[in-house]
């Protein structure tokens, strides 16, 4: 299992499946938390409730501002989204 996960994380995605664009960590984090809020509202969340996610979302400006100074690249790979250091 470990070998499979390592291969999955180190394999390059086909170029036609990726869209690379610059993004801020705060934007990426906000979008991730918004997905969590949507899951709780749809009843498909495995953790927490909408209030938990709203509290975390309200803390983003104070937390993520120090990381927004670094350039990053958001990669959209089909339904997965990840942030890498550029």
PDB file of N, CA, C and O in Angstrom:
ATOM      1  N   UNK A   1       0.818  -1.186   0.000  1.00  0.00           N
ATOM      2  CA  UNK A   1       0.000   0.000   0.000  1.00  0.00           C
ATOM      3  C   UNK A   1       0.870   1.261   0.000  1.00  0.00           C
ATOM      4  O   UNK A   1       0.579   2.223  -0.710  1.00  0.00           O
ATOM      5  N   UNK A   2       1.926   1.246   0.793  1.00  0.00           N
ATOM      6  CA  UNK A   2       2.811   2.407   0.850  1.00  0.00           C
ATOM      7  C   UNK A   2       3.440   2.677  -0.507  1.00  0.00           C
ATOM      8  O   UNK A   2       3.539   3.826  -0.936  1.00  0.00           O
ATOM      9  N   UNK A   3       3.864   1.615  -1.180  1.00  0.00           N
ATOM     10  CA  UNK A   3       4.467   1.769  -2.499  1.00  0.00           C
ATOM     11  C   UNK A   3       3.469   2.370  -3.484  1.00  0.00           C
ATOM     12  O   UNK A   3       3.823   3.241  -4.279  1.00  0.00           O
ATOM     13  N   UNK A   4       2.238   1.908  -3.431  1.00  0.00           N
ATOM     14  CA  UNK A   4       1.203   2.438  -4.322  1.00  0.00           C
ATOM     15  C   UNK A   4       0.982   3.931  -4.076  1.00  0.00           C
ATOM     16  O   UNK A   4       0.921   4.713  -5.024  1.00  0.00           O
ATOM     17  N   UNK A   5       0.863   4.328  -2.804  1.00  0.00           N
ATOM     18  CA  UNK A   5       0.644   5.732  -2.485  1.00  0.00           C
ATOM     19  C   UNK A   5       1.827   6.597  -2.905  1.00  0.00           C
ATOM     20  O   UNK A   5       1.638   7.716  -3.383  1.00  0.00           O
ATOM     21  N   UNK A   6       3.032   6.094  -2.733  1.00  0.00           N
ATOM     22  CA  UNK A   6       4.210   6.829  -3.161  1.00  0.00           C
ATOM     23  C   UNK A   6       4.197   7.022  -4.675  1.00  0.00           C
ATOM     24  O   UNK A   6       4.494   8.112  -5.165  1.00  0.00           O
ATOM     25  N   UNK A   7       3.856   5.971  -5.417  1.00  0.00           N
ATOM     26  CA  UNK A   7       3.785   6.080  -6.871  1.00  0.00           C
ATOM     27  C   UNK A   7       2.705   7.074  -7.294  1.00  0.00           C
ATOM     28  O   UNK A   7       2.887   7.837  -8.242  1.00  0.00           O
ATOM     29  N   UNK A   8       1.598   7.056  -6.591  1.00  0.00           N
ATOM     30  CA  UNK A   8       0.504   7.946  -6.941  1.00  0.00           C
ATOM     31  C   UNK A   8       0.886   9.406  -6.722  1.00  0.00           C
ATOM     32  O   UNK A   8       0.524  10.258  -7.533  1.00  0.00           O
ATOM     33  N   UNK A   9       1.605   9.712  -5.654  1.00  0.00           N
ATOM     34  CA  UNK A   9       1.982  11.083  -5.361  1.00  0.00           C
ATOM     35  C   UNK A   9       3.152  11.572  -6.196  1.00  0.00           C
ATOM     36  O   UNK A   9       3.325  12.779  -6.363  1.00  0.00           O
ATOM     37  N   UNK A  10       3.957  10.663  -6.721  1.00  0.00           N
ATOM     38  CA  UNK A  10       5.117  11.084  -7.495  1.00  0.00           C
ATOM     39  C   UNK A  10       4.905  10.969  -8.997  1.00  0.00           C
ATOM     40  O   UNK A  10       5.761  11.396  -9.772  1.00  0.00           O
ATOM     41  N   UNK A  11       3.786  10.404  -9.422  1.00  0.00           N
ATOM     42  CA  UNK A  11       3.513  10.275 -10.854  1.00  0.00           C
ATOM     43  C   UNK A  11       3.072  11.618 -11.420  1.00  0.00           C
ATOM     44  O   UNK A  11       2.322  12.355 -10.781  1.00  0.00           O
ATOM     45  N   UNK A  12       3.538  11.925 -12.610  1.00  0.00           N
ATOM     46  CA  UNK A  12       3.133  13.166 -13.274  1.00  0.00           C
ATOM     47  C   UNK A  12       1.774  12.958 -13.940  1.00  0.00           C
ATOM     48  O   UNK A  12       1.508  11.924 -14.553  1.00  0.00           O
ATOM     49  N   UNK A  13       0.941  13.956 -13.802  1.00  0.00           N
ATOM     50  CA  UNK A  13      -0.381  13.913 -14.439  1.00  0.00           C
ATOM     51  C   UNK A  13      -0.224  14.268 -15.911  1.00  0.00           C
ATOM     52  O   UNK A  13       0.639  15.071 -16.265  1.00  0.00           O
ATOM     53  N   UNK A  14      -1.041  13.684 -16.764  1.00  0.00           N
ATOM     54  CA  UNK A  14      -0.994  14.057 -18.182  1.00  0.00           C
ATOM     55  C   UNK A  14      -1.305  15.548 -18.348  1.00  0.00           C
ATOM     56  O   UNK A  14      -2.195  16.069 -17.677  1.00  0.00           O
ATOM     57  N   UNK A  15      -0.587  16.230 -19.226  1.00  0.00           N
ATOM     58  CA  UNK A  15      -0.755  17.682 -19.376  1.00  0.00           C
ATOM     59  C   UNK A  15      -2.179  18.101 -19.738  1.00  0.00           C
ATOM     60  O   UNK A  15      -2.621  19.182 -19.349  1.00  0.00           O
ATOM     61  N   UNK A  16      -2.894  17.268 -20.470  1.00  0.00           N
ATOM     62  CA  UNK A  16      -4.246  17.652 -20.862  1.00  0.00           C
ATOM     63  C   UNK A  16      -5.242  17.583 -19.705  1.00  0.00           C
ATOM     64  O   UNK A  16      -6.362  18.076 -19.835  1.00  0.00           O
ATOM     65  N   UNK A  17      -4.858  16.978 -18.570  1.00  0.00           N
ATOM     66  CA  UNK A  17      -5.732  16.904 -17.406  1.00  0.00           C
ATOM     67  C   UNK A  17      -5.422  17.967 -16.365  1.00  0.00           C
ATOM     68  O   UNK A  17      -6.139  18.087 -15.372  1.00  0.00           O
ATOM     69  N   UNK A  18      -4.373  18.733 -16.576  1.00  0.00           N
ATOM     70  CA  UNK A  18      -3.971  19.713 -15.569  1.00  0.00           C
ATOM     71  C   UNK A  18      -4.150  21.137 -16.079  1.00  0.00           C
ATOM     72  O   UNK A  18      -3.953  21.426 -17.259  1.00  0.00           O
ATOM     73  N   UNK A  19      -4.518  21.993 -15.184  1.00  0.00           N
ATOM     74  CA  UNK A  19      -4.594  23.425 -15.446  1.00  0.00           C
ATOM     75  C   UNK A  19      -3.795  24.078 -14.324  1.00  0.00           C
ATOM     76  O   UNK A  19      -4.189  24.011 -13.159  1.00  0.00           O
ATOM     77  N   UNK A  20      -2.699  24.694 -14.662  1.00  0.00           N
ATOM     78  CA  UNK A  20      -1.837  25.298 -13.650  1.00  0.00           C
ATOM     79  C   UNK A  20      -2.110  26.793 -13.615  1.00  0.00           C
ATOM     80  O   UNK A  20      -2.103  27.460 -14.649  1.00  0.00           O
ATOM     81  N   UNK A  21      -2.348  27.306 -12.430  1.00  0.00           N
ATOM     82  CA  UNK A  21      -2.579  28.734 -12.268  1.00  0.00           C
ATOM     83  C   UNK A  21      -2.037  29.167 -10.917  1.00  0.00           C
ATOM     84  O   UNK A  21      -2.085  28.401  -9.954  1.00  0.00           O
ATOM     85  N   UNK A  22      -1.520  30.388 -10.835  1.00  0.00           N
ATOM     86  CA  UNK A  22      -1.030  30.867  -9.543  1.00  0.00           C
ATOM     87  C   UNK A  22      -2.200  31.119  -8.590  1.00  0.00           C
ATOM     88  O   UNK A  22      -3.262  31.580  -9.007  1.00  0.00           O
ATOM     89  N   UNK A  23      -1.997  30.817  -7.325  1.00  0.00           N
ATOM     90  CA  UNK A  23      -3.054  31.090  -6.345  1.00  0.00           C
ATOM     91  C   UNK A  23      -2.427  31.328  -4.977  1.00  0.00           C
ATOM     92  O   UNK A  23      -1.301  30.917  -4.696  1.00  0.00           O
ATOM     93  N   UNK A  24      -3.191  31.997  -4.153  1.00  0.00           N
ATOM     94  CA  UNK A  24      -2.771  32.267  -2.788  1.00  0.00           C
ATOM     95  C   UNK A  24      -3.207  31.123  -1.889  1.00  0.00           C
ATOM     96  O   UNK A  24      -4.212  30.460  -2.147  1.00  0.00           O
ATOM     97  N   UNK A  25      -2.442  30.902  -0.834  1.00  0.00           N
ATOM     98  CA  UNK A  25      -2.788  29.843   0.119  1.00  0.00           C
ATOM     99  C   UNK A  25      -4.157  30.106   0.740  1.00  0.00           C
ATOM    100  O   UNK A  25      -4.930  29.171   0.946  1.00  0.00           O
ATOM    101  N   UNK A  26      -4.465  31.368   1.039  1.00  0.00           N
ATOM    102  CA  UNK A  26      -5.755  31.693   1.649  1.00  0.00           C
ATOM    103  C   UNK A  26      -6.915  31.345   0.716  1.00  0.00           C
ATOM    104  O   UNK A  26      -7.962  30.890   1.177  1.00  0.00           O
ATOM    105  N   UNK A  27      -6.737  31.554  -0.594  1.00  0.00           N
ATOM    106  CA  UNK A  27      -7.786  31.185  -1.556  1.00  0.00           C
ATOM    107  C   UNK A  27      -7.979  29.676  -1.594  1.00  0.00           C
ATOM    108  O   UNK A  27      -9.104  29.177  -1.605  1.00  0.00           O
ATOM    109  N   UNK A  28      -6.862  28.963  -1.613  1.00  0.00           N
ATOM    110  CA  UNK A  28      -6.922  27.501  -1.649  1.00  0.00           C
ATOM    111  C   UNK A  28      -7.595  26.960  -0.392  1.00  0.00           C
ATOM    112  O   UNK A  28      -8.437  26.065  -0.466  1.00  0.00           O
ATOM    113  N   UNK A  29      -7.222  27.504   0.753  1.00  0.00           N
ATOM    114  CA  UNK A  29      -7.782  27.050   2.021  1.00  0.00           C
ATOM    115  C   UNK A  29      -9.271  27.380   2.114  1.00  0.00           C
ATOM    116  O   UNK A  29     -10.060  26.568   2.596  1.00  0.00           O
ATOM    117  N   UNK A  30      -9.652  28.562   1.657  1.00  0.00           N
ATOM    118  CA  UNK A  30     -11.061  28.955   1.661  1.00  0.00           C
ATOM    119  C   UNK A  30     -11.883  28.000   0.802  1.00  0.00           C
ATOM    120  O   UNK A  30     -12.956  27.557   1.212  1.00  0.00           O
ATOM    121  N   UNK A  31     -11.387  27.688  -0.372  1.00  0.00           N
ATOM    122  CA  UNK A  31     -12.119  26.770  -1.252  1.00  0.00           C
ATOM    123  C   UNK A  31     -12.235  25.377  -0.630  1.00  0.00           C
ATOM    124  O   UNK A  31     -13.273  24.727  -0.751  1.00  0.00           O
ATOM    125  N   UNK A  32     -11.182  24.924   0.028  1.00  0.00           N
ATOM    126  CA  UNK A  32     -11.223  23.618   0.684  1.00  0.00           C
ATOM    127  C   UNK A  32     -12.258  23.587   1.801  1.00  0.00           C
ATOM    128  O   UNK A  32     -13.006  22.618   1.934  1.00  0.00           O
ATOM    129  N   UNK A  33     -12.301  24.645   2.601  1.00  0.00           N
ATOM    130  CA  UNK A  33     -13.283  24.703   3.683  1.00  0.00           C
ATOM    131  C   UNK A  33     -14.702  24.855   3.150  1.00  0.00           C
ATOM    132  O   UNK A  33     -15.648  24.326   3.734  1.00  0.00           O
ATOM    133  N   UNK A  34     -14.851  25.572   2.047  1.00  0.00           N
ATOM    134  CA  UNK A  34     -16.175  25.704   1.437  1.00  0.00           C
ATOM    135  C   UNK A  34     -16.707  24.354   0.970  1.00  0.00           C
ATOM    136  O   UNK A  34     -17.906  24.089   1.059  1.00  0.00           O
ATOM    137  N   UNK A  35     -15.816  23.505   0.475  1.00  0.00           N
ATOM    138  CA  UNK A  35     -16.243  22.150   0.091  1.00  0.00           C
ATOM    139  C   UNK A  35     -16.724  21.386   1.320  1.00  0.00           C
ATOM    140  O   UNK A  35     -17.695  20.632   1.243  1.00  0.00           O
ATOM    141  N   UNK A  36     -16.054  21.578   2.446  1.00  0.00           N
ATOM    142  CA  UNK A  36     -16.479  20.942   3.689  1.00  0.00           C
ATOM    143  C   UNK A  36     -17.849  21.431   4.137  1.00  0.00           C
ATOM    144  O   UNK A  36     -18.676  20.648   4.604  1.00  0.00           O
ATOM    145  N   UNK A  37     -18.081  22.727   3.992  1.00  0.00           N
ATOM    146  CA  UNK A  37     -19.394  23.279   4.345  1.00  0.00           C
ATOM    147  C   UNK A  37     -20.476  22.668   3.462  1.00  0.00           C
ATOM    148  O   UNK A  37     -21.541  22.283   3.946  1.00  0.00           O
ATOM    149  N   UNK A  38     -20.194  22.581   2.157  1.00  0.00           N
ATOM    150  CA  UNK A  38     -21.178  21.987   1.244  1.00  0.00           C
ATOM    151  C   UNK A  38     -21.468  20.538   1.607  1.00  0.00           C
ATOM    152  O   UNK A  38     -22.613  20.091   1.530  1.00  0.00           O
ATOM    153  N   UNK A  39     -20.423  19.796   2.008  1.00  0.00           N
ATOM    154  CA  UNK A  39     -20.644  18.396   2.396  1.00  0.00           C
ATOM    155  C   UNK A  39     -21.536  18.302   3.631  1.00  0.00           C
ATOM    156  O   UNK A  39     -22.401  17.429   3.698  1.00  0.00           O
ATOM    157  N   UNK A  40     -21.341  19.178   4.599  1.00  0.00           N
ATOM    158  CA  UNK A  40     -22.193  19.126   5.789  1.00  0.00           C
ATOM    159  C   UNK A  40     -23.631  19.478   5.445  1.00  0.00           C
ATOM    160  O   UNK A  40     -24.562  18.875   5.980  1.00  0.00           O
ATOM    161  N   UNK A  41     -23.821  20.435   4.569  1.00  0.00           N
ATOM    162  CA  UNK A  41     -25.181  20.815   4.181  1.00  0.00           C
ATOM    163  C   UNK A  41     -25.869  19.730   3.358  1.00  0.00           C
ATOM    164  O   UNK A  41     -27.090  19.585   3.411  1.00  0.00           O
ATOM    165  N   UNK A  42     -25.083  18.972   2.598  1.00  0.00           N
ATOM    166  CA  UNK A  42     -25.639  17.878   1.800  1.00  0.00           C
ATOM    167  C   UNK A  42     -25.810  16.596   2.602  1.00  0.00           C
ATOM    168  O   UNK A  42     -26.430  15.642   2.132  1.00  0.00           O
ATOM    169  N   UNK A  43     -25.260  16.572   3.811  1.00  0.00           N
ATOM    170  CA  UNK A  43     -25.357  15.376   4.645  1.00  0.00           C
ATOM    171  C   UNK A  43     -24.349  14.297   4.305  1.00  0.00           C
ATOM    172  O   UNK A  43     -24.529  13.140   4.687  1.00  0.00           O
ATOM    173  N   UNK A  44     -23.280  14.659   3.587  1.00  0.00           N
ATOM    174  CA  UNK A  44     -22.270  13.661   3.200  1.00  0.00           C
ATOM    175  C   UNK A  44     -20.949  13.833   3.948  1.00  0.00           C
ATOM    176  O   UNK A  44     -19.972  13.147   3.647  1.00  0.00           O
ATOM    177  N   UNK A  45     -20.916  14.742   4.920  1.00  0.00           N
ATOM    178  CA  UNK A  45     -19.677  14.992   5.670  1.00  0.00           C
ATOM    179  C   UNK A  45     -19.394  13.836   6.625  1.00  0.00           C
ATOM    180  O   UNK A  45     -20.307  13.245   7.203  1.00  0.00           O
ATOM    181  N   UNK A  46     -18.116  13.530   6.776  1.00  0.00           N
ATOM    182  CA  UNK A  46     -17.703  12.487   7.724  1.00  0.00           C
ATOM    183  C   UNK A  46     -17.222  13.086   9.042  1.00  0.00           C
ATOM    184  O   UNK A  46     -16.943  12.365  10.000  1.00  0.00           O
ATOM    185  N   UNK A  47     -17.130  14.421   9.077  1.00  0.00           N
ATOM    186  CA  UNK A  47     -16.640  15.084  10.279  1.00  0.00           C
ATOM    187  C   UNK A  47     -17.282  16.450  10.383  1.00  0.00           C
ATOM    188  O   UNK A  47     -17.472  17.128   9.373  1.00  0.00           O
ATOM    189  N   UNK A  48     -17.615  16.854  11.582  1.00  0.00           N
ATOM    190  CA  UNK A  48     -18.021  18.218  11.882  1.00  0.00           C
ATOM    191  C   UNK A  48     -19.392  18.613  11.360  1.00  0.00           C
ATOM    192  O   UNK A  48     -20.149  17.808  10.818  1.00  0.00           O
ATOM    193  N   UNK A  49     -19.666  19.891  11.553  1.00  0.00           N
ATOM    194  CA  UNK A  49     -20.909  20.471  11.046  1.00  0.00           C
ATOM    195  C   UNK A  49     -20.573  21.823  10.430  1.00  0.00           C
ATOM    196  O   UNK A  49     -19.420  22.255  10.457  1.00  0.00           O
ATOM    197  N   UNK A  50     -21.570  22.480   9.883  1.00  0.00           N
ATOM    198  CA  UNK A  50     -21.326  23.744   9.187  1.00  0.00           C
ATOM    199  C   UNK A  50     -20.709  24.793  10.105  1.00  0.00           C
ATOM    200  O   UNK A  50     -19.880  25.590   9.666  1.00  0.00           O
ATOM    201  N   UNK A  51     -21.102  24.799  11.366  1.00  0.00           N
ATOM    202  CA  UNK A  51     -20.550  25.781  12.320  1.00  0.00           C
ATOM    203  C   UNK A  51     -19.046  25.581  12.496  1.00  0.00           C
ATOM    204  O   UNK A  51     -18.292  26.553  12.543  1.00  0.00           O
ATOM    205  N   UNK A  52     -18.601  24.314  12.595  1.00  0.00           N
ATOM    206  CA  UNK A  52     -17.165  24.042  12.715  1.00  0.00           C
ATOM    207  C   UNK A  52     -16.399  24.635  11.538  1.00  0.00           C
ATOM    208  O   UNK A  52     -15.372  25.288  11.720  1.00  0.00           O
ATOM    209  N   UNK A  53     -16.906  24.402  10.335  1.00  0.00           N
ATOM    210  CA  UNK A  53     -16.227  24.902   9.134  1.00  0.00           C
ATOM    211  C   UNK A  53     -16.292  26.425   9.045  1.00  0.00           C
ATOM    212  O   UNK A  53     -15.330  27.053   8.603  1.00  0.00           O
ATOM    213  N   UNK A  54     -17.413  27.034   9.459  1.00  0.00           N
ATOM    214  CA  UNK A  54     -17.515  28.489   9.436  1.00  0.00           C
ATOM    215  C   UNK A  54     -16.546  29.127  10.423  1.00  0.00           C
ATOM    216  O   UNK A  54     -15.977  30.181  10.139  1.00  0.00           O
ATOM    217  N   UNK A  55     -16.356  28.505  11.568  1.00  0.00           N
ATOM    218  CA  UNK A  55     -15.382  29.014  12.543  1.00  0.00           C
ATOM    219  C   UNK A  55     -13.976  28.949  11.955  1.00  0.00           C
ATOM    220  O   UNK A  55     -13.214  29.912  12.043  1.00  0.00           O
ATOM    221  N   UNK A  56     -13.638  27.810  11.356  1.00  0.00           N
ATOM    222  CA  UNK A  56     -12.304  27.686  10.740  1.00  0.00           C
ATOM    223  C   UNK A  56     -12.140  28.686   9.605  1.00  0.00           C
ATOM    224  O   UNK A  56     -11.070  29.272   9.441  1.00  0.00           O
ATOM    225  N   UNK A  57     -13.200  28.884   8.818  1.00  0.00           N
ATOM    226  CA  UNK A  57     -13.133  29.816   7.687  1.00  0.00           C
ATOM    227  C   UNK A  57     -12.904  31.241   8.179  1.00  0.00           C
ATOM    228  O   UNK A  57     -12.191  32.011   7.535  1.00  0.00           O
ATOM    229  N   UNK A  58     -13.501  31.596   9.311  1.00  0.00           N
ATOM    230  CA  UNK A  58     -13.333  32.954   9.845  1.00  0.00           C
ATOM    231  C   UNK A  58     -11.903  33.201  10.329  1.00  0.00           C
ATOM    232  O   UNK A  58     -11.491  34.353  10.464  1.00  0.00           O
ATOM    233  N   UNK A  59     -11.150  32.147  10.589  1.00  0.00           N
ATOM    234  CA  UNK A  59      -9.775  32.292  11.074  1.00  0.00           C
ATOM    235  C   UNK A  59      -8.750  32.348   9.950  1.00  0.00           C
ATOM    236  O   UNK A  59      -7.570  32.580  10.212  1.00  0.00           O
ATOM    237  N   UNK A  60      -9.168  32.141   8.705  1.00  0.00           N
ATOM    238  CA  UNK A  60      -8.235  32.127   7.573  1.00  0.00           C
ATOM    239  C   UNK A  60      -7.454  33.435   7.435  1.00  0.00           C
ATOM    240  O   UNK A  60      -6.232  33.383   7.294  1.00  0.00           O
ATOM    241  N   UNK A  61      -8.099  34.604   7.468  1.00  0.00           N
ATOM    242  CA  UNK A  61      -7.317  35.836   7.272  1.00  0.00           C
ATOM    243  C   UNK A  61      -6.164  36.001   8.267  1.00  0.00           C
ATOM    244  O   UNK A  61      -5.085  36.454   7.886  1.00  0.00           O
ATOM    245  N   UNK A  62      -6.372  35.649   9.501  1.00  0.00           N
ATOM    246  CA  UNK A  62      -5.309  35.784  10.487  1.00  0.00           C
ATOM    247  C   UNK A  62      -4.237  34.717  10.386  1.00  0.00           C
ATOM    248  O   UNK A  62      -3.090  34.943  10.771  1.00  0.00           O
ATOM    249  N   UNK A  63      -4.605  33.558   9.869  1.00  0.00           N
ATOM    250  CA  UNK A  63      -3.665  32.447   9.792  1.00  0.00           C
ATOM    251  C   UNK A  63      -2.900  32.428   8.474  1.00  0.00           C
ATOM    252  O   UNK A  63      -1.678  32.278   8.468  1.00  0.00           O
ATOM    253  N   UNK A  64      -3.606  32.578   7.367  1.00  0.00           N
ATOM    254  CA  UNK A  64      -3.003  32.346   6.058  1.00  0.00           C
ATOM    255  C   UNK A  64      -2.238  33.537   5.505  1.00  0.00           C
ATOM    256  O   UNK A  64      -1.477  33.380   4.551  1.00  0.00           O
ATOM    257  N   UNK A  65      -2.415  34.719   6.072  1.00  0.00           N
ATOM    258  CA  UNK A  65      -1.772  35.901   5.523  1.00  0.00           C
ATOM    259  C   UNK A  65      -0.246  35.756   5.492  1.00  0.00           C
ATOM    260  O   UNK A  65       0.402  36.255   4.572  1.00  0.00           O
ATOM    261  N   UNK A  66       0.322  35.090   6.472  1.00  0.00           N
ATOM    262  CA  UNK A  66       1.786  34.936   6.487  1.00  0.00           C
ATOM    263  C   UNK A  66       2.278  33.954   5.428  1.00  0.00           C
ATOM    264  O   UNK A  66       3.451  33.982   5.055  1.00  0.00           O
ATOM    265  N   UNK A  67       1.389  33.085   4.942  1.00  0.00           N
ATOM    266  CA  UNK A  67       1.786  32.133   3.901  1.00  0.00           C
ATOM    267  C   UNK A  67       1.480  32.652   2.502  1.00  0.00           C
ATOM    268  O   UNK A  67       2.024  32.135   1.527  1.00  0.00           O
ATOM    269  N   UNK A  68       0.627  33.657   2.382  1.00  0.00           N
ATOM    270  CA  UNK A  68       0.288  34.211   1.071  1.00  0.00           C
ATOM    271  C   UNK A  68       1.461  34.916   0.418  1.00  0.00           C
ATOM    272  O   UNK A  68       1.435  35.165  -0.787  1.00  0.00           O
ATOM    273  N   UNK A  69       2.491  35.243   1.189  1.00  0.00           N
ATOM    274  CA  UNK A  69       3.652  35.921   0.606  1.00  0.00           C
ATOM    275  C   UNK A  69       4.485  34.983  -0.278  1.00  0.00           C
ATOM    276  O   UNK A  69       5.266  35.446  -1.109  1.00  0.00           O
ATOM    277  N   UNK A  70       4.321  33.682  -0.101  1.00  0.00           N
ATOM    278  CA  UNK A  70       5.062  32.728  -0.921  1.00  0.00           C
ATOM    279  C   UNK A  70       4.266  32.422  -2.176  1.00  0.00           C
ATOM    280  O   UNK A  70       3.045  32.277  -2.138  1.00  0.00           O
ATOM    281  N   UNK A  71       4.976  32.326  -3.279  1.00  0.00           N
ATOM    282  CA  UNK A  71       4.275  31.987  -4.511  1.00  0.00           C
ATOM    283  C   UNK A  71       3.958  30.504  -4.509  1.00  0.00           C
ATOM    284  O   UNK A  71       4.756  29.685  -4.054  1.00  0.00           O
ATOM    285  N   UNK A  72       2.820  30.178  -5.006  1.00  0.00           N
ATOM    286  CA  UNK A  72       2.392  28.790  -5.086  1.00  0.00           C
ATOM    287  C   UNK A  72       1.663  28.569  -6.385  1.00  0.00           C
ATOM    288  O   UNK A  72       1.285  29.516  -7.075  1.00  0.00           O
ATOM    289  N   UNK A  73       1.475  27.344  -6.700  1.00  0.00           N
ATOM    290  CA  UNK A  73       0.751  26.993  -7.905  1.00  0.00           C
ATOM    291  C   UNK A  73      -0.334  26.012  -7.535  1.00  0.00           C
ATOM    292  O   UNK A  73      -0.070  24.987  -6.907  1.00  0.00           O
ATOM    293  N   UNK A  74      -1.542  26.323  -7.919  1.00  0.00           N
ATOM    294  CA  UNK A  74      -2.639  25.388  -7.706  1.00  0.00           C
ATOM    295  C   UNK A  74      -2.777  24.534  -8.943  1.00  0.00           C
ATOM    296  O   UNK A  74      -2.833  25.049 -10.060  1.00  0.00           O
ATOM    297  N   UNK A  75      -2.830  23.265  -8.755  1.00  0.00           N
ATOM    298  CA  UNK A  75      -3.001  22.354  -9.875  1.00  0.00           C
ATOM    299  C   UNK A  75      -4.351  21.674  -9.748  1.00  0.00           C
ATOM    300  O   UNK A  75      -4.644  21.040  -8.735  1.00  0.00           O
ATOM    301  N   UNK A  76      -5.160  21.805 -10.767  1.00  0.00           N
ATOM    302  CA  UNK A  76      -6.448  21.131 -10.795  1.00  0.00           C
ATOM    303  C   UNK A  76      -6.260  19.862 -11.609  1.00  0.00           C
ATOM    304  O   UNK A  76      -6.011  19.920 -12.813  1.00  0.00           O
ATOM    305  N   UNK A  77      -6.375  18.744 -10.967  1.00  0.00           N
ATOM    306  CA  UNK A  77      -6.248  17.460 -11.660  1.00  0.00           C
ATOM    307  C   UNK A  77      -7.595  16.771 -11.511  1.00  0.00           C
ATOM    308  O   UNK A  77      -7.912  16.209 -10.463  1.00  0.00           O
ATOM    309  N   UNK A  78      -8.362  16.823 -12.557  1.00  0.00           N
ATOM    310  CA  UNK A  78      -9.753  16.349 -12.567  1.00  0.00           C
ATOM    311  C   UNK A  78     -10.454  16.829 -11.305  1.00  0.00           C
ATOM    312  O   UNK A  78     -10.616  18.037 -11.132  1.00  0.00           O
ATOM    313  N   UNK A  79     -10.877  15.933 -10.413  1.00  0.00           N
ATOM    314  CA  UNK A  79     -11.603  16.371  -9.229  1.00  0.00           C
ATOM    315  C   UNK A  79     -10.678  16.677  -8.057  1.00  0.00           C
ATOM    316  O   UNK A  79     -11.155  17.118  -7.011  1.00  0.00           O
ATOM    317  N   UNK A  80      -9.376  16.458  -8.196  1.00  0.00           N
ATOM    318  CA  UNK A  80      -8.432  16.708  -7.108  1.00  0.00           C
ATOM    319  C   UNK A  80      -7.816  18.081  -7.284  1.00  0.00           C
ATOM    320  O   UNK A  80      -7.647  18.557  -8.406  1.00  0.00           O
ATOM    321  N   UNK A  81      -7.483  18.711  -6.177  1.00  0.00           N
ATOM    322  CA  UNK A  81      -6.815  19.997  -6.223  1.00  0.00           C
ATOM    323  C   UNK A  81      -5.688  19.960  -5.208  1.00  0.00           C
ATOM    324  O   UNK A  81      -5.884  19.539  -4.068  1.00  0.00           O
ATOM    325  N   UNK A  82      -4.524  20.395  -5.617  1.00  0.00           N
ATOM    326  CA  UNK A  82      -3.413  20.422  -4.675  1.00  0.00           C
ATOM    327  C   UNK A  82      -2.614  21.690  -4.902  1.00  0.00           C
ATOM    328  O   UNK A  82      -2.665  22.289  -5.976  1.00  0.00           O
ATOM    329  N   UNK A  83      -1.887  22.085  -3.893  1.00  0.00           N
ATOM    330  CA  UNK A  83      -1.051  23.270  -3.981  1.00  0.00           C
ATOM    331  C   UNK A  83       0.399  22.850  -3.861  1.00  0.00           C
ATOM    332  O   UNK A  83       0.763  22.115  -2.943  1.00  0.00           O
ATOM    333  N   UNK A  84       1.224  23.313  -4.780  1.00  0.00           N
ATOM    334  CA  UNK A  84       2.641  22.978  -4.741  1.00  0.00           C
ATOM    335  C   UNK A  84       3.451  24.257  -4.656  1.00  0.00           C
ATOM    336  O   UNK A  84       2.978  25.332  -5.026  1.00  0.00           O
ATOM    337  N   UNK A  85       4.635  24.138  -4.181  1.00  0.00           N
ATOM    338  CA  UNK A  85       5.527  25.284  -4.093  1.00  0.00           C
ATOM    339  C   UNK A  85       6.141  25.520  -5.466  1.00  0.00           C
ATOM    340  O   UNK A  85       6.571  24.579  -6.133  1.00  0.00           O
ATOM    341  N   UNK A  86       6.178  26.763  -5.879  1.00  0.00           N
ATOM    342  CA  UNK A  86       6.725  27.075  -7.204  1.00  0.00           C
ATOM    343  C   UNK A  86       8.113  27.643  -7.090  1.00  0.00           C
ATOM    344  O   UNK A  86       8.734  27.965  -8.103  1.00  0.00           O
TER     345      UNK A  86
END
